[in-house]
Amino acid sequence: MKLTAKDIAERYNTNVNRIYYYLKKVLGDNYKKSKGKNPVMYDEEIVLRIGNLIQDTTPKSERDKEYWRQKSIRLQKENNNLKMEIDAIQNIKDSIKLLNDLDNQKTNQETQKNEY
C-alpha cells in the first residue's frame, strides 16, 4: 500500500513538514516533494523507516502520553459498550417484570371469575 506524505503524517500523528524532513533523510537524492494535484506516493518500506525515525526521536514522555491517550479512548469505548449492555439487560428485566405482573393479573381475574 502506498501513502502520501499527508497520510504518513496522519498515521504517525505529526505534521507534514516533519514527514518531509524525514523523507529527505531516508531518500537522500531521490527525494521529490509533491507538486500540485499529483502527490508522490511512498512505499510501505519507506513509511516504516520514517515511522522508526519518528519513534526514535520522539521523547519517551510524549510516547507515553500517546499510549495513555489511546488506552483512554479504548476504555471509554468499552465503557460505553458495557453501559449499553447494562441498559439492554435492564430493559429485559423490566419487560419480564411487566409480563409477570400481567400474568398475575390474568390469574387473579380467572380466580375471581371462578369464585362467582
Rosetta constraint file for C-alpha pairs under 8 A:
AtomPair CA 1 CA 43 HARMONIC 6.58 0.50
AtomPair CA 1 CA 44 HARMONIC 6.07 0.50
AtomPair CA 2 CA 41 HARMONIC 5.45 0.50
AtomPair CA 2 CA 42 HARMONIC 5.15 0.50
AtomPair CA 2 CA 43 HARMONIC 4.81 0.50
AtomPair CA 2 CA 44 HARMONIC 6.06 0.50
AtomPair CA 3 CA 7 HARMONIC 5.70 0.50
AtomPair CA 3 CA 8 HARMONIC 6.38 0.50
AtomPair CA 3 CA 41 HARMONIC 5.11 0.50
AtomPair CA 3 CA 42 HARMONIC 5.24 0.50
AtomPair CA 3 CA 43 HARMONIC 6.80 0.50
AtomPair CA 3 CA 44 HARMONIC 7.50 0.50
AtomPair CA 3 CA 47 HARMONIC 7.68 0.50
AtomPair CA 4 CA 8 HARMONIC 6.28 0.50
AtomPair CA 4 CA 39 HARMONIC 6.31 0.50
AtomPair CA 4 CA 40 HARMONIC 5.96 0.50
AtomPair CA 4 CA 41 HARMONIC 4.76 0.50
AtomPair CA 4 CA 42 HARMONIC 6.12 0.50
AtomPair CA 5 CA 9 HARMONIC 6.15 0.50
AtomPair CA 5 CA 16 HARMONIC 6.22 0.50
AtomPair CA 5 CA 19 HARMONIC 6.32 0.50
AtomPair CA 5 CA 20 HARMONIC 7.12 0.50
AtomPair CA 5 CA 40 HARMONIC 7.63 0.50
AtomPair CA 5 CA 41 HARMONIC 7.58 0.50
AtomPair CA 5 CA 42 HARMONIC 7.69 0.50
AtomPair CA 6 CA 10 HARMONIC 6.31 0.50
AtomPair CA 6 CA 15 HARMONIC 7.95 0.50
AtomPair CA 6 CA 16 HARMONIC 5.73 0.50
AtomPair CA 7 CA 11 HARMONIC 6.14 0.50
AtomPair CA 8 CA 12 HARMONIC 6.26 0.50
AtomPair CA 8 CA 16 HARMONIC 7.94 0.50
AtomPair CA 8 CA 19 HARMONIC 7.21 0.50
AtomPair CA 8 CA 47 HARMONIC 6.77 0.50
AtomPair CA 9 CA 13 HARMONIC 5.72 0.50
AtomPair CA 9 CA 14 HARMONIC 4.99 0.50
AtomPair CA 9 CA 15 HARMONIC 5.42 0.50
AtomPair CA 9 CA 16 HARMONIC 5.37 0.50
AtomPair CA 9 CA 18 HARMONIC 7.95 0.50
AtomPair CA 9 CA 19 HARMONIC 6.23 0.50
AtomPair CA 10 CA 14 HARMONIC 6.48 0.50
AtomPair CA 10 CA 15 HARMONIC 7.65 0.50
AtomPair CA 12 CA 51 HARMONIC 6.82 0.50
AtomPair CA 12 CA 54 HARMONIC 7.89 0.50
AtomPair CA 14 CA 18 HARMONIC 6.98 0.50
AtomPair CA 14 CA 19 HARMONIC 7.71 0.50
AtomPair CA 15 CA 19 HARMONIC 6.79 0.50
AtomPair CA 16 CA 20 HARMONIC 6.32 0.50
AtomPair CA 17 CA 21 HARMONIC 6.27 0.50
AtomPair CA 18 CA 22 HARMONIC 6.44 0.50
AtomPair CA 19 CA 23 HARMONIC 6.04 0.50
AtomPair CA 19 CA 50 HARMONIC 7.45 0.50
AtomPair CA 20 CA 24 HARMONIC 6.27 0.50
AtomPair CA 20 CA 33 HARMONIC 7.50 0.50
AtomPair CA 21 CA 25 HARMONIC 6.58 0.50
AtomPair CA 22 CA 26 HARMONIC 6.05 0.50
AtomPair CA 22 CA 50 HARMONIC 6.07 0.50
AtomPair CA 22 CA 53 HARMONIC 7.38 0.50
AtomPair CA 23 CA 27 HARMONIC 5.68 0.50
AtomPair CA 23 CA 28 HARMONIC 7.60 0.50
AtomPair CA 23 CA 31 HARMONIC 6.61 0.50
AtomPair CA 23 CA 50 HARMONIC 7.03 0.50
AtomPair CA 24 CA 28 HARMONIC 5.11 0.50
AtomPair CA 24 CA 29 HARMONIC 7.65 0.50
AtomPair CA 24 CA 31 HARMONIC 5.72 0.50
AtomPair CA 26 CA 46 HARMONIC 7.38 0.50
AtomPair CA 26 CA 49 HARMONIC 7.35 0.50
AtomPair CA 26 CA 50 HARMONIC 7.18 0.50
AtomPair CA 27 CA 31 HARMONIC 5.23 0.50
AtomPair CA 32 CA 40 HARMONIC 7.54 0.50
AtomPair CA 33 CA 40 HARMONIC 7.22 0.50
AtomPair CA 34 CA 38 HARMONIC 6.83 0.50
AtomPair CA 34 CA 39 HARMONIC 4.78 0.50
AtomPair CA 34 CA 40 HARMONIC 5.33 0.50
AtomPair CA 35 CA 39 HARMONIC 6.42 0.50
AtomPair CA 42 CA 46 HARMONIC 6.36 0.50
AtomPair CA 42 CA 47 HARMONIC 6.76 0.50
AtomPair CA 43 CA 47 HARMONIC 6.36 0.50
AtomPair CA 44 CA 48 HARMONIC 6.09 0.50
AtomPair CA 45 CA 49 HARMONIC 6.27 0.50
AtomPair CA 46 CA 50 HARMONIC 6.17 0.50
AtomPair CA 47 CA 51 HARMONIC 6.12 0.50
AtomPair CA 48 CA 52 HARMONIC 6.17 0.50
AtomPair CA 49 CA 53 HARMONIC 6.33 0.50
AtomPair CA 50 CA 54 HARMONIC 6.16 0.50
AtomPair CA 51 CA 55 HARMONIC 6.16 0.50
AtomPair CA 52 CA 56 HARMONIC 6.04 0.50
AtomPair CA 53 CA 57 HARMONIC 6.23 0.50
AtomPair CA 54 CA 58 HARMONIC 5.90 0.50
AtomPair CA 55 CA 63 HARMONIC 7.91 0.50
AtomPair CA 58 CA 62 HARMONIC 6.63 0.50
AtomPair CA 58 CA 63 HARMONIC 6.77 0.50
AtomPair CA 59 CA 63 HARMONIC 6.53 0.50
AtomPair CA 60 CA 64 HARMONIC 6.10 0.50
AtomPair CA 61 CA 65 HARMONIC 6.20 0.50
AtomPair CA 62 CA 66 HARMONIC 6.31 0.50
AtomPair CA 63 CA 67 HARMONIC 6.16 0.50
AtomPair CA 64 CA 68 HARMONIC 6.18 0.50
AtomPair CA 65 CA 69 HARMONIC 5.99 0.50
AtomPair CA 66 CA 70 HARMONIC 6.09 0.50
AtomPair CA 67 CA 71 HARMONIC 6.10 0.50
AtomPair CA 68 CA 72 HARMONIC 5.89 0.50
AtomPair CA 69 CA 73 HARMONIC 6.29 0.50
AtomPair CA 70 CA 74 HARMONIC 6.27 0.50
AtomPair CA 71 CA 75 HARMONIC 6.10 0.50
AtomPair CA 72 CA 76 HARMONIC 6.03 0.50
AtomPair CA 73 CA 77 HARMONIC 6.27 0.50
AtomPair CA 74 CA 78 HARMONIC 6.21 0.50
AtomPair CA 75 CA 79 HARMONIC 5.93 0.50
AtomPair CA 76 CA 80 HARMONIC 6.15 0.50
AtomPair CA 77 CA 81 HARMONIC 6.23 0.50
AtomPair CA 78 CA 82 HARMONIC 6.18 0.50
AtomPair CA 79 CA 83 HARMONIC 6.17 0.50
AtomPair CA 80 CA 84 HARMONIC 6.28 0.50
AtomPair CA 81 CA 85 HARMONIC 6.30 0.50
AtomPair CA 82 CA 86 HARMONIC 6.12 0.50
AtomPair CA 83 CA 87 HARMONIC 6.16 0.50
AtomPair CA 84 CA 88 HARMONIC 6.16 0.50
AtomPair CA 85 CA 89 HARMONIC 6.15 0.50
AtomPair CA 86 CA 90 HARMONIC 6.06 0.50
AtomPair CA 87 CA 91 HARMONIC 6.13 0.50
AtomPair CA 88 CA 92 HARMONIC 6.27 0.50
AtomPair CA 89 CA 93 HARMONIC 6.18 0.50
AtomPair CA 90 CA 94 HARMONIC 6.14 0.50
AtomPair CA 91 CA 95 HARMONIC 6.12 0.50
AtomPair CA 92 CA 96 HARMONIC 6.15 0.50
AtomPair CA 93 CA 97 HARMONIC 6.15 0.50
AtomPair CA 94 CA 98 HARMONIC 6.10 0.50
AtomPair CA 95 CA 99 HARMONIC 6.12 0.50
AtomPair CA 96 CA 100 HARMONIC 6.10 0.50
AtomPair CA 97 CA 101 HARMONIC 6.13 0.50
AtomPair CA 98 CA 102 HARMONIC 6.20 0.50
AtomPair CA 99 CA 103 HARMONIC 6.06 0.50
AtomPair CA 100 CA 104 HARMONIC 6.06 0.50
AtomPair CA 101 CA 105 HARMONIC 6.16 0.50
AtomPair CA 102 CA 106 HARMONIC 6.16 0.50
AtomPair CA 103 CA 107 HARMONIC 6.14 0.50
AtomPair CA 104 CA 108 HARMONIC 6.08 0.50
AtomPair CA 105 CA 109 HARMONIC 6.13 0.50
AtomPair CA 106 CA 110 HARMONIC 6.23 0.50
AtomPair CA 107 CA 111 HARMONIC 6.15 0.50
AtomPair CA 108 CA 112 HARMONIC 6.15 0.50
AtomPair CA 109 CA 113 HARMONIC 6.19 0.50
AtomPair CA 110 CA 114 HARMONIC 6.17 0.50
AtomPair CA 111 CA 115 HARMONIC 6.32 0.50
AtomPair CA 112 CA 116 HARMONIC 6.65 0.50
